[in-house]
Amino acid sequence: MAAVWSRRKDTAADEVLIRALYEEHGGALLAYAIRLTGDRAAAEDIVQETLLRAWRHPEALTNSKGSVRGWLLTVARNIATDRFRARSRRPTEVAESPTTVPVRDDHADEVVDSIVVLDALEQLSPEHREVLHAIYFKGHTVAEAADALGVPPGTIKSRTYYALRRMREAFTSQPAQLHGQVVAMKGVAG
């Protein structure tokens, strides 16, 4: 068997070396790797990687440097430890489901829209702005907004109508400027 441990340059000798290692130590390696991982498939991968490292480092397989099995078990333990550490560094992958919302790549359009809306709101009179705030942001009904602002419901309706009309005019009167803002924001976000 000592002749098998010395590595020759031909592939036949390499195959004989790996076969002999597996026949002599494969069962113990597999049992040890299963105990380490608790998973037979992962353990088989560890055994395969261990034998590959043994093939790459035949100088470690001489009995004069210690037990061959001890070296193989140490390599298997190191591989299992490396795999555990690599898994613990990566975030856990979560499959998409109805309860998990997929991550959106680009929200620049929403940012630009909110900037444009806030700018248009700033151009309104304080009375119109507070009516829109009560109706749309707080979700009040016309009657609730009237009570909160201390004005008749008809005034709430007319202020809402004129405020929305003024905002619509602000959006349509400067489409080129808005388009420029959208392009500029996409360039910053992209």
C-alpha positions as CSV (number, residue, x, y, z in Angstrom):
1,M,0.0,0.0,0.0
2,A,3.0,2.3,0.6
3,A,3.6,2.3,-3.2
4,V,0.0,3.6,-3.7
5,W,0.7,6.6,-1.4
6,S,3.5,7.9,-3.5
7,R,2.0,9.9,-6.3
8,R,3.1,9.4,-9.9
9,K,2.3,11.7,-12.7
10,D,0.0,9.4,-14.6
11,T,-3.8,9.4,-14.1
12,A,-4.0,5.7,-13.5
13,A,-1.9,6.1,-10.4
14,D,-4.1,9.0,-9.3
15,E,-7.2,6.9,-9.7
16,V,-5.7,4.0,-7.7
17,L,-4.7,6.4,-5.0
18,I,-8.1,7.9,-4.6
19,R,-9.8,4.5,-4.8
20,A,-7.5,3.1,-2.1
21,L,-8.1,6.1,0.1
22,Y,-11.9,5.8,-0.3
23,E,-11.9,2.0,0.3
24,E,-9.8,2.3,3.4
25,H,-11.1,5.6,4.9
26,G,-14.3,6.5,3.0
27,G,-16.8,4.9,5.5
28,A,-15.2,6.6,8.5
29,L,-15.0,9.9,6.7
30,L,-18.7,9.7,5.6
31,A,-19.8,8.8,9.1
32,Y,-17.8,11.6,10.6
33,A,-19.1,14.1,8.1
34,I,-22.7,13.1,8.7
35,R,-22.2,13.6,12.4
36,L,-20.8,17.1,11.7
37,T,-23.5,18.2,9.3
38,G,-26.5,16.1,10.0
39,D,-27.1,15.9,6.2
40,R,-26.0,12.9,4.1
41,A,-25.8,14.9,0.8
42,A,-23.6,17.6,2.4
43,A,-21.5,14.9,4.1
44,E,-20.9,13.2,0.7
45,D,-19.8,16.5,-0.7
46,I,-17.4,16.9,2.2
47,V,-15.9,13.5,1.6
48,Q,-15.5,14.2,-2.1
49,E,-13.7,17.5,-1.3
50,T,-11.5,15.8,1.3
51,L,-10.4,13.2,-1.2
52,L,-9.8,15.9,-3.8
53,R,-7.5,17.7,-1.3
54,A,-5.7,14.5,-0.6
55,W,-5.1,14.0,-4.3
56,R,-3.7,17.6,-4.5
57,H,-1.5,17.1,-1.4
58,P,-0.1,13.5,-1.7
59,E,2.9,14.5,0.6
60,A,0.5,14.6,3.5
61,L,-0.5,10.9,3.0
62,T,2.7,9.4,4.2
63,N,2.5,7.6,7.5
64,S,5.8,9.2,8.6
65,K,3.9,12.5,9.1
66,G,1.2,11.1,11.2
67,S,-2.0,9.1,10.7
68,V,-3.5,9.4,7.2
69,R,-7.0,8.9,8.7
70,G,-6.3,11.7,11.2
71,W,-5.3,14.0,8.4
72,L,-8.3,13.1,6.3
73,L,-10.7,13.7,9.3
74,T,-9.0,17.0,10.1
75,V,-9.5,18.1,6.5
76,A,-13.1,17.0,6.5
77,R,-13.7,19.0,9.8
78,N,-12.1,22.1,8.3
79,I,-14.3,21.8,5.1
80,A,-17.4,21.4,7.2
81,T,-16.4,24.5,9.4
82,D,-15.7,26.6,6.3
83,R,-19.1,25.7,4.8
84,F,-20.9,26.5,8.0
85,R,-19.1,29.9,8.3
86,A,-19.9,30.7,4.6
87,R,-23.6,29.9,5.2
88,S,-23.8,32.0,8.3
89,R,-22.3,35.1,6.5
90,R,-24.8,35.1,3.7
91,P,-28.3,36.4,4.5
92,T,-31.0,33.8,4.5
93,E,-32.7,33.5,1.2
94,V,-36.5,34.0,1.3
95,A,-38.7,32.7,-1.5
96,E,-41.3,35.1,-2.9
97,S,-44.7,34.4,-1.7
98,P,-47.9,36.3,-1.3
99,T,-46.8,37.5,2.1
100,T,-43.3,38.7,1.0
101,V,-43.3,41.6,-1.4
102,P,-40.5,41.5,-4.0
103,V,-37.9,44.2,-3.8
104,R,-38.4,46.9,-6.3
105,D,-35.4,48.2,-8.1
106,D,-36.3,51.8,-9.0
107,H,-38.6,54.1,-7.1
108,A,-37.4,57.3,-8.8
109,D,-40.8,58.0,-10.5
110,E,-42.5,57.9,-7.1
111,V,-39.9,60.3,-5.6
112,V,-40.3,62.7,-8.5
113,D,-44.1,62.5,-8.3
114,S,-44.1,63.3,-4.6
115,I,-41.7,66.2,-5.1
116,V,-44.0,67.6,-7.9
117,V,-47.1,67.2,-5.7
118,L,-45.5,68.9,-2.7
119,D,-44.3,71.7,-4.9
120,A,-47.8,72.2,-6.4
121,L,-49.3,72.1,-2.8
122,E,-46.9,74.9,-1.8
123,Q,-48.3,77.1,-4.6
124,L,-51.8,76.8,-3.2
125,S,-53.3,79.3,-0.7
126,P,-53.2,78.1,2.9
127,E,-57.0,77.6,2.9
128,H,-56.9,75.4,-0.2
129,R,-53.9,73.5,1.2
130,E,-55.5,72.8,4.5
131,V,-58.7,71.5,2.9
132,L,-56.8,69.1,0.7
133,H,-54.8,68.0,3.7
134,A,-57.9,67.3,5.7
135,I,-59.7,65.5,2.8
136,Y,-56.8,63.5,1.2
137,F,-54.1,63.1,3.8
138,K,-56.3,62.7,6.9
139,G,-59.1,60.9,5.1
140,H,-61.9,63.1,6.5
141,T,-65.3,63.3,4.9
142,V,-66.6,66.7,3.8
143,A,-68.6,67.0,7.1
144,E,-65.6,66.0,9.2
145,A,-63.4,68.5,7.4
146,A,-66.0,71.2,7.8
147,D,-66.1,70.5,11.6
148,A,-62.3,70.4,11.9
149,L,-61.8,73.6,9.9
150,G,-64.8,75.5,11.2
151,V,-66.3,76.3,7.8
152,P,-69.5,75.1,6.1
153,P,-69.5,71.9,4.0
154,G,-70.2,73.8,0.8
155,T,-67.0,75.8,1.4
156,I,-65.1,72.6,1.8
157,K,-66.5,71.3,-1.5
158,S,-65.7,74.5,-3.4
159,R,-62.2,74.8,-1.9
160,T,-61.4,71.2,-2.8
161,Y,-62.7,71.8,-6.4
162,Y,-60.6,74.9,-6.9
163,A,-57.5,73.5,-5.2
164,L,-57.5,70.4,-7.4
165,R,-58.1,72.5,-10.5
166,R,-55.2,74.8,-9.6
167,M,-52.9,71.7,-9.0
168,R,-54.0,70.2,-12.4
169,E,-53.2,73.5,-14.1
170,A,-49.7,73.5,-12.4
171,F,-49.1,70.0,-13.7
172,T,-50.2,70.7,-17.3
173,S,-48.8,74.2,-17.7
174,Q,-45.2,73.1,-17.3
175,P,-44.9,69.6,-18.8
176,A,-41.4,70.2,-20.2
177,Q,-40.1,71.3,-16.8
178,L,-41.7,68.3,-15.1
179,H,-40.2,66.0,-17.8
180,G,-36.8,67.6,-17.1
181,Q,-37.1,66.9,-13.4
182,V,-38.1,63.3,-14.0
183,V,-35.1,62.8,-16.3
184,A,-32.7,64.5,-13.8
185,M,-34.1,62.4,-10.9
186,K,-33.7,59.1,-12.9
187,G,-30.2,60.1,-13.7
188,V,-29.4,60.6,-10.0
189,A,-31.2,57.4,-8.9
190,G,-29.9,55.2,-11.8
